[in-house]
Amino acid sequence: MEEEQKVIRHLSWFYYGIMVLTLLVLTGMYYLTGQEDFEPYNPNEGVGLLLQYIVMGMALICIPFGLYAVKFFKPKDYEKYEGAAAYRICAVGLIMPLAICVYFTLGCHQPLMWIAGMAAIAFIFTKPTLGKMEQEMKPEDPNEETY
């Protein structure tokens, strides 16, 4: 039980660290875009389109794969579980500050806020708990019915 709580404690540092990072990025970008000499990129041309495609592509890849990372790697011990769960938290959670940063860089382009919102909702499902860890690490029962 002690080792399980240690793993959850380490994963909680990742989880809440990404929350703090997101708030710092949000505050910093809000401050920077409020400056008089800030000129946002046009979201319908060159660099603006490229930034949108990068964020949207990363969200389309990282969110689904991140949410299923632990099931994909099937960890058998606590060390491997901690690595897979940390990957899940980072893959899903880092989309939020990235989308917020590009949102402000493009002059508050609305679709990027939707991506940040979807990443925030998905990020809720990465919260480390003992129950989730026990469920994901239990061996599969071949006689169990799934619906």
C-alpha positions as CSV (number, residue, x, y, z in Angstrom):
1,M,0.0,0.0,0.0
2,E,2.9,2.3,0.7
3,E,4.4,1.9,-2.8
4,E,1.0,2.6,-4.4
5,Q,0.6,5.8,-2.5
6,K,4.1,6.9,-3.4
7,V,3.3,6.3,-7.1
8,I,0.0,8.3,-6.8
9,R,1.9,11.1,-5.0
10,H,4.5,11.3,-7.8
11,L,1.8,11.4,-10.5
12,S,-0.1,14.1,-8.6
13,W,3.0,16.3,-8.9
14,F,2.8,15.9,-12.7
15,Y,-1.0,16.5,-12.7
16,Y,-1.0,19.7,-10.5
17,G,2.2,20.9,-12.1
18,I,0.5,21.0,-15.5
19,M,-2.4,22.9,-14.0
20,V,0.0,25.5,-12.6
21,L,1.8,25.7,-15.9
22,T,-1.5,26.3,-17.7
23,L,-2.4,29.1,-15.4
24,L,1.0,30.7,-15.8
25,V,0.8,30.5,-19.6
26,L,-2.7,31.9,-19.5
27,T,-1.6,34.8,-17.2
28,G,1.6,35.5,-19.2
29,M,-0.1,35.5,-22.6
30,Y,-2.9,37.7,-21.3
31,Y,-0.3,40.2,-20.1
32,L,1.8,40.0,-23.3
33,T,-1.2,40.5,-25.6
34,G,-2.3,43.5,-23.6
35,Q,0.9,45.4,-24.5
36,E,0.5,48.2,-27.1
37,D,3.2,46.8,-29.5
38,F,1.7,43.3,-29.7
39,E,0.7,42.4,-33.2
40,P,-1.1,39.0,-33.6
41,Y,-0.7,36.8,-36.6
42,N,-3.5,36.5,-39.1
43,P,-5.2,33.1,-38.5
44,N,-6.1,32.8,-42.2
45,E,-2.6,33.2,-43.6
46,G,0.8,31.6,-43.5
47,V,2.1,31.3,-39.9
48,G,-1.4,31.5,-38.4
49,L,-2.6,28.5,-40.4
50,L,0.5,26.5,-39.7
51,L,0.2,27.1,-35.9
52,Q,-3.5,26.1,-36.1
53,Y,-2.7,22.9,-38.0
54,I,0.1,22.0,-35.5
55,V,-2.1,22.4,-32.5
56,M,-5.1,20.6,-34.0
57,G,-2.9,17.7,-35.2
58,M,-1.3,17.3,-31.8
59,A,-4.7,17.4,-30.1
60,L,-6.1,14.8,-32.5
61,I,-3.1,12.5,-31.9
62,C,-2.2,13.1,-28.2
63,I,-5.6,13.2,-26.5
64,P,-6.9,9.8,-27.7
65,F,-3.5,8.0,-27.5
66,G,-2.8,9.6,-24.2
67,L,-6.0,8.5,-22.6
68,Y,-5.4,4.9,-23.7
69,A,-1.6,4.9,-23.0
70,V,-1.8,2.8,-19.9
71,K,-4.1,0.2,-21.5
72,F,-1.8,0.2,-24.5
73,F,1.4,-0.4,-22.6
74,K,-0.2,-2.9,-20.1
75,P,2.2,-2.3,-17.1
76,K,2.8,-5.1,-14.7
77,D,4.7,-3.3,-12.0
78,Y,4.4,0.1,-10.3
79,E,7.5,1.6,-12.0
80,K,6.1,0.9,-15.5
81,Y,2.7,2.1,-14.5
82,E,4.1,5.3,-13.2
83,G,5.9,5.9,-16.5
84,A,2.8,5.2,-18.6
85,A,0.5,7.3,-16.4
86,A,3.0,10.2,-16.4
87,Y,3.1,10.0,-20.2
88,R,-0.7,10.1,-20.2
89,I,-0.9,13.1,-18.0
90,C,1.8,15.0,-20.0
91,A,0.4,14.1,-23.4
92,V,-3.1,15.2,-22.7
93,G,-2.3,18.0,-20.3
94,L,0.3,19.9,-22.4
95,I,-2.2,20.5,-25.2
96,M,-4.0,23.0,-22.9
97,P,-1.1,25.5,-22.5
98,L,-0.1,25.0,-26.1
99,A,-3.6,25.8,-27.4
100,I,-3.9,28.8,-25.0
101,C,-0.6,30.2,-26.2
102,V,-1.5,29.9,-29.9
103,Y,-5.0,31.3,-29.1
104,F,-3.5,34.5,-27.8
105,T,-0.8,34.6,-30.5
106,L,-3.5,34.5,-33.2
107,G,-5.5,37.3,-31.6
108,C,-8.0,35.3,-29.7
109,H,-8.9,32.9,-32.5
110,Q,-12.0,31.0,-31.2
111,P,-11.4,27.4,-32.5
112,L,-8.2,27.2,-30.4
113,M,-10.1,27.9,-27.2
114,W,-12.4,25.0,-28.1
115,I,-9.3,22.8,-28.4
116,A,-8.0,24.0,-25.0
117,G,-11.5,23.3,-23.5
118,M,-11.6,19.8,-25.0
119,A,-8.1,19.1,-23.6
120,A,-9.2,20.4,-20.2
121,I,-12.1,18.0,-20.2
122,A,-9.9,15.1,-21.2
123,F,-7.3,16.2,-18.6
124,I,-9.9,15.5,-15.9
125,F,-9.8,11.8,-16.8
126,T,-6.1,11.6,-16.2
127,K,-6.3,12.5,-12.5
128,P,-4.3,9.8,-10.6
129,T,-6.2,7.8,-8.0
130,L,-5.7,4.5,-6.2
131,G,-8.9,3.1,-7.6
132,K,-7.9,3.9,-11.2
133,M,-4.4,2.4,-10.6
134,E,-5.8,-0.8,-9.2
135,Q,-8.3,-1.2,-12.0
136,E,-5.7,-0.6,-14.7
137,M,-3.1,-2.9,-13.2
138,K,-5.4,-5.9,-12.5
139,P,-4.9,-8.8,-14.8
140,E,-7.5,-9.4,-17.5
141,D,-9.9,-12.2,-16.7
142,P,-10.6,-14.3,-19.9
143,N,-14.0,-15.3,-18.6
144,E,-15.2,-11.8,-17.8
145,E,-17.9,-10.6,-20.1
146,T,-17.6,-7.1,-21.5
147,Y,-20.5,-5.1,-23.0
